[in-house]
Amino acid sequence: MGQKLRFKVEGMMCEGCVSTLRKALSRETDVSDIVISLERHELELTVQGTSVTPTRILQIVEDAGYSAAQRP
């Protein structure tokens, strides 16, 4: 069982944005169970192991063109 992480994501405007972000996150082999809510501007995912950190997720989101902050 992995670690669930939640983030607030700003800048997503449409389902195309959700798709772009999902694709970027899916490239990480240790990331699963990606749930992105356009309405709530939230991202929730599961990380296996220690190779993908919250900082890495923030970098992926920002590289995709959005801003994010980790939520408790």
MMTF fields as JSON, N, C-alpha, C and O atoms, coordinates in Angstrom:
{
  "mmtfVersion": "1.0.0",
  "mmtfProducer": "UNKNOWN",
  "numBonds": 287,
  "numAtoms": 288,
  "numGroups": 72,
  "numChains": 1,
  "numModels": 1,
  "chainsPerModel": [1],
  "groupsPerChain": [72],
  "chainIdList": ["A"],
  "bondAtomList": [4, 2, 8, 6, 12, 10, 16, 14, 20, 18, 24, 22, 28, 26, 32, 30, 36, 34, 40, 38, 44, 42, 48, 46, 52, 50, 56, 54, 60, 58, 64, 62, 68, 66, 72, 70, 76, 74, 80, 78, 84, 82, 88, 86, 92, 90, 96, 94, 100, 98, 104, 102, 108, 106, 112, 110, 116, 114, 120, 118, 124, 122, 128, 126, 132, 130, 136, 134, 140, 138, 144, 142, 148, 146, 152, 150, 156, 154, 160, 158, 164, 162, 168, 166, 172, 170, 176, 174, 180, 178, 184, 182, 188, 186, 192, 190, 196, 194, 200, 198, 204, 202, 208, 206, 212, 210, 216, 214, 220, 218, 224, 222, 228, 226, 232, 230, 236, 234, 240, 238, 244, 242, 248, 246, 252, 250, 256, 254, 260, 258, 264, 262, 268, 266, 272, 270, 276, 274, 280, 278, 284, 282],
  "bondOrderList": [1, 1, 1, 1, 1, 1, 1, 1, 1, 1, 1, 1, 1, 1, 1, 1, 1, 1, 1, 1, 1, 1, 1, 1, 1, 1, 1, 1, 1, 1, 1, 1, 1, 1, 1, 1, 1, 1, 1, 1, 1, 1, 1, 1, 1, 1, 1, 1, 1, 1, 1, 1, 1, 1, 1, 1, 1, 1, 1, 1, 1, 1, 1, 1, 1, 1, 1, 1, 1, 1, 1],
  "groupList": [{"groupName": "MET", "atomNameList": ["N", "CA", "C", "O"], "elementList": ["N", "C", "C", "O"], "formalChargeList": [0, 0, 0, 0], "bondAtomList": [1, 0, 2, 1, 3, 2], "bondOrderList": [1, 1, 2], "singleLetterCode": "M", "chemCompType": "L-PEPTIDE LINKING"}, {"groupName": "GLY", "atomNameList": ["N", "CA", "C", "O"], "elementList": ["N", "C", "C", "O"], "formalChargeList": [0, 0, 0, 0], "bondAtomList": [1, 0, 2, 1, 3, 2], "bondOrderList": [1, 1, 2], "singleLetterCode": "G", "chemCompType": "PEPTIDE LINKING"}, {"groupName": "GLN", "atomNameList": ["N", "CA", "C", "O"], "elementList": ["N", "C", "C", "O"], "formalChargeList": [0, 0, 0, 0], "bondAtomList": [1, 0, 2, 1, 3, 2], "bondOrderList": [1, 1, 2], "singleLetterCode": "Q", "chemCompType": "L-PEPTIDE LINKING"}, {"groupName": "LYS", "atomNameList": ["N", "CA", "C", "O"], "elementList": ["N", "C", "C", "O"], "formalChargeList": [0, 0, 0, 0], "bondAtomList": [1, 0, 2, 1, 3, 2], "bondOrderList": [1, 1, 2], "singleLetterCode": "K", "chemCompType": "L-PEPTIDE LINKING"}, {"groupName": "LEU", "atomNameList": ["N", "CA", "C", "O"], "elementList": ["N", "C", "C", "O"], "formalChargeList": [0, 0, 0, 0], "bondAtomList": [1, 0, 2, 1, 3, 2], "bondOrderList": [1, 1, 2], "singleLetterCode": "L", "chemCompType": "L-PEPTIDE LINKING"}, {"groupName": "ARG", "atomNameList": ["N", "CA", "C", "O"], "elementList": ["N", "C", "C", "O"], "formalChargeList": [0, 0, 0, 0], "bondAtomList": [1, 0, 2, 1, 3, 2], "bondOrderList": [1, 1, 2], "singleLetterCode": "R", "chemCompType": "L-PEPTIDE LINKING"}, {"groupName": "PHE", "atomNameList": ["N", "CA", "C", "O"], "elementList": ["N", "C", "C", "O"], "formalChargeList": [0, 0, 0, 0], "bondAtomList": [1, 0, 2, 1, 3, 2], "bondOrderList": [1, 1, 2], "singleLetterCode": "F", "chemCompType": "L-PEPTIDE LINKING"}, {"groupName": "VAL", "atomNameList": ["N", "CA", "C", "O"], "elementList": ["N", "C", "C", "O"], "formalChargeList": [0, 0, 0, 0], "bondAtomList": [1, 0, 2, 1, 3, 2], "bondOrderList": [1, 1, 2], "singleLetterCode": "V", "chemCompType": "L-PEPTIDE LINKING"}, {"groupName": "GLU", "atomNameList": ["N", "CA", "C", "O"], "elementList": ["N", "C", "C", "O"], "formalChargeList": [0, 0, 0, 0], "bondAtomList": [1, 0, 2, 1, 3, 2], "bondOrderList": [1, 1, 2], "singleLetterCode": "E", "chemCompType": "L-PEPTIDE LINKING"}, {"groupName": "CYS", "atomNameList": ["N", "CA", "C", "O"], "elementList": ["N", "C", "C", "O"], "formalChargeList": [0, 0, 0, 0], "bondAtomList": [1, 0, 2, 1, 3, 2], "bondOrderList": [1, 1, 2], "singleLetterCode": "C", "chemCompType": "L-PEPTIDE LINKING"}, {"groupName": "SER", "atomNameList": ["N", "CA", "C", "O"], "elementList": ["N", "C", "C", "O"], "formalChargeList": [0, 0, 0, 0], "bondAtomList": [1, 0, 2, 1, 3, 2], "bondOrderList": [1, 1, 2], "singleLetterCode": "S", "chemCompType": "L-PEPTIDE LINKING"}, {"groupName": "THR", "atomNameList": ["N", "CA", "C", "O"], "elementList": ["N", "C", "C", "O"], "formalChargeList": [0, 0, 0, 0], "bondAtomList": [1, 0, 2, 1, 3, 2], "bondOrderList": [1, 1, 2], "singleLetterCode": "T", "chemCompType": "L-PEPTIDE LINKING"}, {"groupName": "ALA", "atomNameList": ["N", "CA", "C", "O"], "elementList": ["N", "C", "C", "O"], "formalChargeList": [0, 0, 0, 0], "bondAtomList": [1, 0, 2, 1, 3, 2], "bondOrderList": [1, 1, 2], "singleLetterCode": "A", "chemCompType": "L-PEPTIDE LINKING"}, {"groupName": "ASP", "atomNameList": ["N", "CA", "C", "O"], "elementList": ["N", "C", "C", "O"], "formalChargeList": [0, 0, 0, 0], "bondAtomList": [1, 0, 2, 1, 3, 2], "bondOrderList": [1, 1, 2], "singleLetterCode": "D", "chemCompType": "L-PEPTIDE LINKING"}, {"groupName": "ILE", "atomNameList": ["N", "CA", "C", "O"], "elementList": ["N", "C", "C", "O"], "formalChargeList": [0, 0, 0, 0], "bondAtomList": [1, 0, 2, 1, 3, 2], "bondOrderList": [1, 1, 2], "singleLetterCode": "I", "chemCompType": "L-PEPTIDE LINKING"}, {"groupName": "HIS", "atomNameList": ["N", "CA", "C", "O"], "elementList": ["N", "C", "C", "O"], "formalChargeList": [0, 0, 0, 0], "bondAtomList": [1, 0, 2, 1, 3, 2], "bondOrderList": [1, 1, 2], "singleLetterCode": "H", "chemCompType": "L-PEPTIDE LINKING"}, {"groupName": "PRO", "atomNameList": ["N", "CA", "C", "O"], "elementList": ["N", "C", "C", "O"], "formalChargeList": [0, 0, 0, 0], "bondAtomList": [1, 0, 2, 1, 3, 2], "bondOrderList": [1, 1, 2], "singleLetterCode": "P", "chemCompType": "L-PEPTIDE LINKING"}, {"groupName": "TYR", "atomNameList": ["N", "CA", "C", "O"], "elementList": ["N", "C", "C", "O"], "formalChargeList": [0, 0, 0, 0], "bondAtomList": [1, 0, 2, 1, 3, 2], "bondOrderList": [1, 1, 2], "singleLetterCode": "Y", "chemCompType": "L-PEPTIDE LINKING"}],
  "groupTypeList": [0, 1, 2, 3, 4, 5, 6, 3, 7, 8, 1, 0, 0, 9, 8, 1, 9, 7, 10, 11, 4, 5, 3, 12, 4, 10, 5, 8, 11, 13, 7, 10, 13, 14, 7, 14, 10, 4, 8, 5, 15, 8, 4, 8, 4, 11, 7, 2, 1, 11, 10, 7, 11, 16, 11, 5, 14, 4, 2, 14, 7, 8, 13, 12, 1, 17, 10, 12, 12, 2, 5, 16],
  "groupIdList": [1, 2, 3, 4, 5, 6, 7, 8, 9, 10, 11, 12, 13, 14, 15, 16, 17, 18, 19, 20, 21, 22, 23, 24, 25, 26, 27, 28, 29, 30, 31, 32, 33, 34, 35, 36, 37, 38, 39, 40, 41, 42, 43, 44, 45, 46, 47, 48, 49, 50, 51, 52, 53, 54, 55, 56, 57, 58, 59, 60, 61, 62, 63, 64, 65, 66, 67, 68, 69, 70, 71, 72],
  "secStructList": [7, 7, 3, 3, 3, 3, 3, 3, 3, 3, 7, 7, 7, 1, 2, 2, 2, 2, 2, 2, 2, 2, 2, 2, 2, 2, 6, 1, 6, 6, 3, 3, 3, 3, 3, 3, 3, 6, 6, 6, 6, 3, 3, 3, 3, 3, 3, 7, 1, 1, 1, 1, 7, 2, 2, 2, 2, 2, 2, 2, 2, 2, 2, 6, 6, 7, 3, 3, 3, 3, 3, 7],
  "xCoordList": [0.852, 0.0, 0.887, 1.876, 0.537, 1.348, 0.861, -0.059, 1.503, 1.165, 0.255, 0.585, -0.897, -1.812, -1.354, -1.046, -1.313, -0.944, -2.061, -2.72, -2.268, -3.289, -2.659, -1.795, -3.113, -2.592, -3.73, -4.711, -3.589, -4.454, -3.764, -2.583, -4.488, -3.895, -4.633, -5.859, -3.886, -4.468, -4.066, -2.975, -4.963, -4.66, -5.349, -5.302, -5.992, -6.724, -8.055, -8.804, -8.337, -9.549, -10.544, -11.721, -10.076, -10.947, -10.485, -9.468, -11.242, -10.884, -9.571, -8.876, -9.23, -7.939, -6.793, -5.772, -6.961, -5.957, -5.827, -4.72, -6.962, -6.957, -6.217, -5.41, -6.484, -5.836, -4.326, -3.547, -3.92, -2.495, -1.795, -0.713, -2.407, -1.806, -1.767, -0.774, -2.842, -2.893, -1.785, -1.128, -1.587, -0.525, 0.852, 1.679, 1.09, 2.391, 2.652, 3.764, 1.645, 1.801, 1.928, 2.635, 1.249, 1.268, 2.628, 2.892, 3.483, 4.827, 5.693, 6.69, 5.314, 6.05, 5.556, 4.375, 6.459, 6.051, 5.528, 4.745, 5.936, 5.505, 4.283, 3.957, 3.601, 2.392, 1.186, 1.197, 0.143, -1.076, -2.297, -2.18, -3.458, -4.73, -4.846, -5.178, -4.571, -4.609, -6.062, -6.787, -6.473, -7.816, -7.639, -7.044, -8.163, -8.05, -9.458, -10.262, -9.75, -11.054, -10.895, -10.273, -11.462, -11.441, -12.288, -11.916, -13.403, -14.313, -13.693, -13.845, -12.993, -12.399, -10.939, -10.317, -10.396, -8.977, -8.08, -7.148, -8.377, -7.62, -7.027, -7.561, -5.914, -5.228, -4.983, -4.479, -5.343, -5.066, -4.443, -4.9, -3.406, -2.741, -2.071, -1.958, -1.628, -0.915, 0.499, 0.718, 1.454, 2.869, 3.386, 3.184, 4.049, 4.66, 6.141, 6.797, 6.675, 8.098, 8.486, 7.649, 9.769, 10.293, 10.892, 11.465, 10.767, 11.401, 10.67, 11.279, 9.369, 8.587, 8.165, 7.386, 8.68, 8.402, 7.325, 7.028, 6.739, 5.804, 6.454, 5.793, 7.724, 8.432, 8.473, 8.331, 8.665, 8.679, 7.297, 7.199, 6.247, 4.888, 4.65, 4.092, 5.07, 4.921, 5.664, 5.168, 6.836, 7.627, 6.911, 6.881, 6.341, 5.608, 4.417, 4.177, 3.674, 2.507, 2.951, 2.334, 4.002, 4.487, 5.04, 4.835, 5.737, 6.249, 5.11, 5.282, 3.939, 2.78, 2.053, 1.138, 2.479, 1.912, 0.949, 0.235, 0.916, -0.009, 0.755, 1.933, 0.093, 0.722, 0.02, -1.16, 0.758, 0.182, 0.777, 1.865, 0.038, 0.502, -0.023, -1.162, 0.82, 0.407, -0.629, -0.54, -1.6, -2.64, -2.433, -1.906, -2.841, -2.713, -3.673, -3.694],
  "yCoordList": [-1.185, 0.0, 1.234, 1.295, 2.205, 3.403, 4.554, 4.425, 5.67, 6.891, 7.755, 8.062, 8.148, 9.047, 10.483, 10.905, 11.23, 12.639, 13.458, 13.013, 14.667, 15.575, 16.927, 17.397, 17.544, 18.849, 19.736, 19.258, 21.01, 22.03, 22.457, 22.806, 22.436, 22.76, 23.957, 23.951, 24.963, 26.161, 26.229, 25.808, 26.763, 26.989, 26.038, 26.248, 24.991, 24.065, 24.711, 25.178, 24.729, 25.389, 24.445, 24.778, 23.262, 22.377, 20.927, 20.645, 20.02, 18.601, 18.331, 17.364, 19.172, 19.045, 19.258, 18.574, 20.199, 20.448, 19.231, 18.826, 18.651, 17.458, 16.329, 15.632, 16.149, 15.101, 15.326, 14.384, 16.563, 16.898, 16.567, 15.98, 16.939, 16.685, 15.186, 14.681, 14.487, 13.042, 12.322, 11.424, 12.719, 12.12, 12.358, 11.448, 13.578, 13.922, 13.098, 12.608, 12.945, 12.187, 10.69, 9.988, 10.205, 8.778, 8.302, 7.1, 9.2, 8.822, 8.32, 7.632, 8.661, 8.205, 6.808, 6.62, 5.831, 4.442, 4.181, 3.252, 4.967, 4.746, 5.559, 5.65, 6.152, 6.94, 6.163, 5.665, 6.062, 5.363, 6.053, 7.009, 5.551, 6.042, 7.564, 8.238, 8.096, 9.541, 9.996, 9.534, 10.901, 11.483, 12.996, 13.599, 13.603, 15.047, 15.628, 15.208, 16.587, 17.249, 18.663, 19.52, 18.885, 20.218, 21.186, 22.347, 20.72, 21.568, 22.032, 23.189, 21.119, 21.459, 21.88, 22.267, 21.806, 22.135, 21.291, 21.797, 19.998, 19.092, 17.939, 17.503, 17.467, 16.293, 15.359, 15.775, 14.102, 13.095, 11.913, 11.52, 11.345, 10.203, 9.362, 9.765, 8.185, 7.287, 7.116, 6.937, 7.173, 7.021, 5.754, 5.552, 4.917, 3.693, 3.958, 4.574, 3.509, 3.657, 5.093, 5.921, 5.371, 6.701, 7.43, 8.508, 6.852, 7.481, 8.736, 9.614, 8.823, 10.004, 10.737, 10.219, 11.93, 12.743, 13.78, 14.025, 14.39, 15.49, 16.609, 17.229, 16.867, 17.893, 17.522, 18.389, 16.249, 15.786, 15.965, 16.375, 15.665, 15.855, 17.333, 17.67, 18.212, 19.656, 20.067, 20.887, 19.513, 19.834, 19.362, 20.081, 18.168, 17.643, 18.542, 18.875, 18.932, 19.804, 21.14, 21.63, 21.718, 23.006, 22.882, 23.775, 21.785, 21.557, 21.402, 21.7, 20.932, 20.792, 22.13, 22.226, 23.16, 24.498, 24.972, 25.953, 24.289, 24.648, 24.906, 24.564, 25.504, 25.702, 24.807, 24.492, 24.399, 23.477, 23.69, 24.246, 23.235, 23.242, 21.966, 21.561, 21.342, 20.114, 20.428, 21.441, 19.546, 19.678, 18.602, 17.53, 18.879, 17.864, 16.704, 15.768],
  "zCoordList": [0.0, 0.0, 0.0, 0.73, -0.811, -0.939, -0.088, 0.719, -0.296, 0.429, -0.435, -1.58, 0.121, -0.587, -0.395, 0.72, -1.493, -1.452, -2.079, -3.019, -1.547, -2.08, -2.358, -1.617, -3.446, -3.85, -4.328, -4.897, -4.093, -4.682, -5.965, -5.945, -7.089, -8.383, -8.984, -9.092, -9.366, -9.98, -11.452, -11.834, -12.26, -13.666, -14.621, -15.833, -14.109, -14.979, -15.363, -14.505, -16.668, -17.138, -17.812, -17.943, -18.244, -19.016, -18.879, -18.246, -19.477, -19.427, -20.16, -19.848, -21.125, -21.795, -20.816, -20.891, -19.906, -18.864, -17.96, -17.606, -17.59, -16.737, -17.446, -16.831, -18.721, -19.503, -19.591, -19.447, -19.824, -19.899, -18.588, -18.589, -17.479, -16.173, -15.867, -15.344, -16.193, -15.952, -16.74, -16.213, -17.993, -18.814, -18.212, -18.153, -17.77, -17.19, -15.929, -15.729, -15.086, -13.85, -14.112, -13.389, -15.137, -15.459, -15.94, -15.936, -16.347, -16.788, -15.631, -15.852, -14.407, -13.226, -12.862, -12.57, -12.879, -12.655, -11.248, -11.053, -10.274, -8.892, -8.496, -7.312, -9.475, -9.213, -9.731, -10.856, -8.9, -9.311, -8.713, -7.946, -9.077, -8.527, -8.636, -7.661, -9.822, -10.042, -10.18, -11.061, -9.301, -9.363, -9.423, -8.529, -10.491, -10.669, -10.749, -11.581, -9.888, -9.892, -10.438, -9.812, -11.603, -12.21, -11.372, -11.203, -10.856, -10.086, -8.768, -8.376, -8.086, -6.789, -6.909, -5.92, -8.118, -8.356, -7.463, -6.838, -7.413, -6.554, -7.338, -8.358, -6.831, -7.345, -6.168, -5.125, -6.349, -5.329, -6.042, -7.115, -5.456, -6.067, -5.008, -3.851, -5.417, -4.527, -5.046, -6.244, -4.132, -4.469, -3.786, -2.589, -4.559, -4.026, -3.788, -4.628, -2.673, -2.404, -2.111, -1.751, -2.273, -1.938, -3.128, -2.969, -4.323, -5.484, -5.96, -6.571, -5.684, -6.079, -4.814, -4.013, -4.645, -3.461, -3.775, -4.944, -2.744, -2.999, -3.817, -4.649, -3.59, -4.364, -5.841, -6.703, -6.136, -7.531, -8.165, -9.322, -7.433, -7.954, -8.258, -9.303, -7.354, -7.595, -8.856, -9.629, -9.068, -10.263, -11.53, -12.529, -11.494, -12.658, -12.975, -14.136, -11.945, -12.144, -12.748, -13.694, -12.209, -12.715, -14.133, -14.955, -14.426, -15.783, -16.79, -17.972, -16.323, -17.184, -17.399, -18.217, -16.648, -16.852, -15.787, -15.991, -14.651, -13.583, -12.297, -12.19, -11.329, -10.024, -9.027, -9.18, -7.997, -7.026, -5.651, -5.5, -4.65, -3.262, -2.621, -2.854, -1.815, -1.154, -0.076, 0.617, 0.049, 1.065, 2.114, 1.813, 3.333, 4.394, 4.183, 4.982]
}
